[in-house]
Amino acid sequence: MDLSHLISQEDLIKNRHKIKKVFFYRICGAGMGPAAVLVKQAGFDVEGADSAFYPPMSTFLESTGIPLHKLDQVTPEFLKKYDLIVVGNSVAGKLETARMIERTGVPFTSFPSAIGSLVLKDKNVVGIAGTHGKTTTTYFMTQLLEKLHQNPGSLIGGIIEGREPSTLGDKYFAIEADEYDSAYFHKISKFRLYEMKHLILTSLEFDHADIFSSVEKIEDEFRDVLPKMKTIIFNQEYPSAMKLMNEYRKDNDQKWFLYGKGSEIGPHDVKTFETGSAFTLKWQGQNVSFETSAIGEHNILNLTSCIIFLYSEGFKTEEIQRATRQMEMVKRRQEVRGKYHDMVVIDDFAHHPRAITVTLDAIRARFKNRKIITVFEPISATARSSIFQNEFRDSLASSDKVIIAKADLATTALNGSDLNGDLLAKEISSKGKPAICVSKLDDLRKAIDQYEEKDSVLLILSNRTCLGLWESNFVQELKS
């Protein structure tokens, strides 16, 4: 590995006026594509390459006028005409591709460093970090700032109907502050390179077991950025967050705020209806009432963190109250996809025990007196491991019936063996809740039909395709 041409964040910021042409290697990644568009919107000439181009990312990139190339067209001579190469996280350090990029002599970096240096350095960046709720909260923040006529920029890590995944905006920039690493040469969390000025931490638990060996290792990533923040907003319900607060909350110019259950700010008096929620916050000694279309206590917590930030920036109560009333959701977050026979089908991204618990709580609050049949696909590296074997049992057992859709795929977690899906189903069944583990799409379809109940909710929890269910004719069978 030759990192002599890896350009540091400091040098990239210092020399960004010299950079004209930027090339994104593996441009169709979920982060790379939106990052490329931001760099183009910031005034740079951007091109990119990948092995294949599929909608929606390919059409999104084509709509911006970014020239796209196939990887087999990219040679060292081809790359030498660019001022900067941005390398995607899908390029492994052991590949010959990495050696080729290193040998070109062209400065190279990761996409978090590229957008941090070329796009975000002069923005008022609010990063939304946490084990759960990053995408939803980033989208909430973006919507609220738009309703407050701020024309914010954003980078949101989810699919949103009718909205591009990234936009440059003006003063404010809301970004999903991902803790996953950045590139084979930047083995640090993405958010450390985003030049953030404000930080919201929605939650902090162990996750990403393929790159972190413990929650303490994740805490270390936050230790790098906390001293640099102007505003810090923490959910106090998480011990790791409070541990960091006790380390870094000093008598200085930083503004610290705590929210969550038991906090002075709140939220308090949360009421959930089928069409929305109501709650109060305590701000500067006054109880302030809010109404919103968002449902579920976890979404009220997400919204609360945004409201606190807006208050800290000087926005007025009345305008914030108006802004919160109608909030749209990211796709695959409690998304009603239609009806399968007599069951309402809901698609959700939850893949961590606590996320499953709060999602089930929200579904019960929204669909009162209905049975919930949960399909859970443990597909992330952490979920596929035995690390949360008992926690998954306890969270899923609050369903009425459970189907474990476990692909035959070994975990890549640093510590832990594979999740035992059959044992998980057996232990849930022992709690009086029928449960089964399947590994094939046909068996999943049979299990859904077997467990079907009239006027119930079919909740599908997966951050991918759920054994191919979302790519099958199941989708065509759904009715509006």
N, C-alpha and C positions, 0 to 999 in steps of 0.2 A: 504494500500500500504506500503510495507516494502522495502526500498531502501538501507538497511544497507550493501548489497553486490554489489550495483552498484559501479563499479570501475571508478574512475575519470580519465580524459585524462592524467593528470600528472602522476598518479600512474601506469597507463597502459604503458606509455612510459618508466617509470623508471624500471618496472618489466617485460618488454616484453621478456627479455632473459630467464625468468623462465617459459614462456608459450610455451607449445608444442602442445597440442590438443585443437582445437577450434571447437565449434558446432554452426551452423547457424540454428536458429529456424524460420521457414518459409523461406526456402532458395530460393524458386522459384520466389520471387519478382523481379521486374525489376532492383532494385538496389542491392538486397541481393545476387542474383546469381553472377553477375560480381564481387561484393566485395569478395565473398567467393573464387573465382578463384584467385583474386589478393593476398589474404592472403595465399593461397596454393602455389602460385608462389614465394612468399616471404620466403618459407621454413617451413611453419607450417603444421601440420597434420589437415586436414579439413574434417568434415562430416556435414550433414545437414538433415533436415526433412521438409516435407510439407504435406498438405492434398491430393494433386494431382500433377501429373507431366505431363506437356504438352510441345510439341515442340513449339518454338525453344529452350526455356530455358532448358528443361529437357535433350535434346540431347547435348546442349552446356556443361552442367554440367557433363554428363556422359562421354563426350569426354575427360574431364580433369582428370578422375579417382576419382572424389569425391564420396564417398559412400553416397547413399541417402536412407532415411528411411521414412516410413509413420508416421504421427503424432500420430496415436493410439499406436505405438510401443514405444513412448517416455514417460518414467516415471521419477519420481525424482531420483530413483536409477540409471537409465540409464544415466541421465545427470551428475551425480556426478563423472563420470570417465573423465570429460573434465576439462581443466584449465580455459576456458573462454566460455561463452554463448553469442552469438550475436543475439539480438532479433529484428525481423522485425517490421517495422512500422505498419503492418497489425494486430499486437497484441495489442488490446485495453487494456488500464489500468484497466478497470472494469471487465475484464474476469478472470475466475478462472485459465486459463492458465498462466496469469501473476503472480498470487499468487503462482502457482506451481513452476515457474522458480525462484521466489524470495526466496522460502523456501528451495531450494536445497543447499544453502550455497556456491554455485559456483559463482565467480565474473561474472557479466554480463554487457553488454553495447550495444550500437546501432551500426549499420554497418558504419555510417560515423566516429564514434569514433574509431572503430576497424581498418579501413583502414588508418585513419589519424595517429594512434599510431603505428601500426604494419608494415605499408607499406610506407606511404608518408613522415614520419618525416625526413628521410634522402634524400628525392628527391627535385629537383628544380621544385616545383609545381606551375603551372600557372592555376589559376581558372578563368573560364569564366562564369560570372553571368549576370543576366538581365531578364526582363520580356519577352523579345523576343530574339530569335537568339542564345540562349545558345548552343543548340545541334549542329546546323550548324557551329557555330564559333569554337566549340571544335573540330569538325571533320576537319575544315579547318586548325586549328593550328596543329593537328596531322599530316595531310598530308604534310604540309609545312616543319615541322621538319624532317619528313621521307625523303623528297626530299633533305634536307640539310644534310642527312646522320647522323642524331642524334639518331636514334633508340629510339624514345620517348615511354614512357608508356602513357596509356590513359584510361579514363572511360567516355564513351559517352552514353548519354541516349536515343539513337535512334537505329533503325534497319538499318544496313549497309550491303549490299550484299557482301558476301565473306570476311567479317571481324568480328572477335570476339568483343563483346562489351567492353572487358577490357583486357589490357595486361600490364605487369610490366615495360618493357623497361629499359633504362639506366638512364642517368642524368635527362632529362626533363620528366615531367609528366603533361599532359593536362587533366583537369577534368571539367566536367560540374558542376558548383557551384550552386546547387539548393537551392532556398530560402525556400522550404517547410520544415516542421519540421521533426525531426529525429526519434523519438520514443515516447511512452507514458511517458517516464521518461526523455527524452531530448526534451523539447518543445522549441527548438531553431533550426535555419536554419542549414541544413546539412553543408553548406560551412564553418560554424564556427568551425567545427571539422576536416577539411581537411588539416590542417597544411600548408596552402598556403603561398607562398612567393611573388607571383605576382597576381594582380587582373585586369581583364578586365571587365568593366561594359558596356554592349551593350545598355542597356535601363533600365529605372526604372519608372514603373507606378503601379497603384493599380491592384492587382490580388490576387488569392487564398483567396477569401472572406470567405471561410470556416474556416480559421485559423487566418487571419489578419482583423482587424476592420478598418484599414486605411492605406494609403501609408506611413504615419509617422511610423507606427509599423514595416513596412518593412525596412525603413531607419535605425531604431534602430539596426537591425540585422547587417547591414554593419558597424555601429559604433564600434562594437566589433573587427572587423578584420582590419579596415583601418590603425590604428597606427602600425600594425605589418608588413605591406607590404613593399617590396623593390621597386616594380614598380607598378604604378597605372595608368590605361588607361581608360578614361571615354569618353562616347559619350555625348557631351555638349548640345545636343538637348533636354535633359530631365531636367526639373527644380529640381527634387529631387536629381539628380546626382550633379548638380551644387551647390545645398545647402550643400551637404556632402563635396564637394571639398572646399568650402569656410570655412567650419569648420575645416578641417583636413590638408589642404595644408599648410605646415609650411616650414620654412627655415632650412631644415635638409637634411639627406642623401637620402630621398625618391625621386624617379624619377616619376614625374607626367606628363602625356600627355593628351591633349584633341584632339578629332577628331569629325567630323560631319560637317553638313552644317554651313558655316560661320566661321569655325575654320581655323587657319593658315595652319595646316597640310593638311586638306581636308577630303575626296576626292574632287577633282576639275575636271571639264570638263568631266563628266561621259557620255559616249556614249554607247548605248545598241544596239546590233544586235541580230538576231535570233540565232546565234551560240555563243554569248559571249558578253563581254564588254571591254571597254578601259577607263582609267582614269589616272589622275596624282595626285601625292602627293608632298607636299613641305617639304623637309627634309634637315635640316642644310643649308637653304638658296637656295637650288637647287630644281628645278622642275623635278620630276622623273616620267617617263611614265610606266604604267603597262598594260598588257593585260591578260585577264582571260576568261575561259569558263563559269564562274558564271554569272548569269543574274539577273538583278533587283538591284535598288539602295540600298535596305536593305542588299543584299548580298555583294555589294561593300563596304558598311560600315563594315560589319562583317569581310571581308577580310582585310580592312584597319587596324582594331584593331590588327590583327595578324602581319601584316607587321611592325607596330610600335613596337610591342614587339620584333620582330626579329632584327630590327635596334638597339633597346636598348640593346640587347644582343651581339651586335658587328658583326652580319652577314653583308655581303657586298651586295651592290645594285644589281650587275649583277646576283649573285646566287639567290637572292630573286625574281628578275624578271623572271628568268627561272622557279622557283618553283611555281609561281602563275598561269602560263599559263593554266594548265589543272587541274581543281578542280572537284572532285566528290561530289555528294550531298547525304545527308541522305535520306532514303526512306521516302515518305510522305511529302517531301518538294518540291513542284512544280514537282512532279513525274508524267510523262506521262505514263498512264496505258494502253493506246491503243485507239481504236476508237469504239464508240457506234453509229451504223448507220453512219451518216456523221459528227459526232461530235468528236473532240479530247477530251479525258477524262483525266483530271488532278486531282491528289489526293494531298491534302495539309493539314497540321496540324493546320492551323491558327484558333484560337478560341478567339481572343481578337480584339476589334475594330481596333486598329492601325495595328495589324498583317494582318487583312483582307484587309485594305487599301493598304498596301505596296505589298501584294501578288497580288491583282488585278492590281496595277500599273505595276508590273513585267510581268504579263500575257499579258497585253495590249502592253507592249513594245516588247514582244517576238512574239506575234501573232497579228501583226498589221492588222487593218481593219476587224477583225473577231468579231462577236457578242459573248458575254460571258454570259452563263447561269450558275448562281451560286446556288449550293445547300449548305446550311449551317445548321449544326447540333449543336445547343447550348447545350453542354453536361457537361462541367466542372461546378463546383459549382458556379463560378462567372458568366459564360455565361448563366446558367439557371436562374439567378436572374435578377431582374429589374434594377440592378445597371447601366448597360450599354444599357438600352432600347433605348435611343435616339442616342447613339453613334453607335450602330449596324445599326440603320435605315440609318444614314448618310454614313457609310462605305459601306454597301451592295447596296445602291442606285446607286453606280457607276458601277454596273453590268447592263446588258441589261434586264435580267429577273432573278427573285429570287424565290427559293423554300426554305422555312424554314422547316427543318425536326426536329420537336420538340417532343421528347419523353415525355410521361406522367410521369414525374419524378420531384418531388419537389426539390427546391434548398436547400442546407445546408449552404448557406451564413449567416454569423453572422448578417448582416444588409441588409435588402432588401427582397421584396416579389418575387414571381416567374415572370420570363420573360413572357410577354403577346405576344405570337407568332402571334395570329390573328391580334392584333393591329399593330405589327411590319410589317406584310404583307400589311395591309391596308394603313399604312403611306408611305411605299415604293411605292405602287401602285399610291398614290396621287401625287408622283413625276414623274409620267409618265412611270414607270417601272413595268410591270406586275409582281405580286408577290402573292404567296399562302402559307399557312401554313398547313402542314400535320403531322400526328402523327403515321401513320402505313406504313409499307414497301410497301404494295400493292398500297396505295395512292401515295407514293413517286414515284414508277415506272410509274404510270399513269401520274403524273405531269411532269416527265422527258420527256415522250413521247409527251405530249401535248405541252411542251415548245420547243421541238426539232426544230433546224434550221440547214439547210445545211451549211457546212463549218464553223461551230461555235465551241466554246470551252465550254465543260461542266466541270466546276470547282467545285469539291466536297471538302468542308471545314469541316473537322471533326477530332477530336482527339480520336475517337473510331471507331464504325462500321457503323455510319450513318443509324440508324434504321435497321441495319442488312444488308444494301446494299452490303457491302464488303464481307459478308458471304453468299450471295445469288447467284443464277445463272446469275446475272448481270455480274459477273466477267468472266464467261465462254462465255458470248456473246461478250466480247470485242475482237476486231481484232487488230493485230499488224500493 
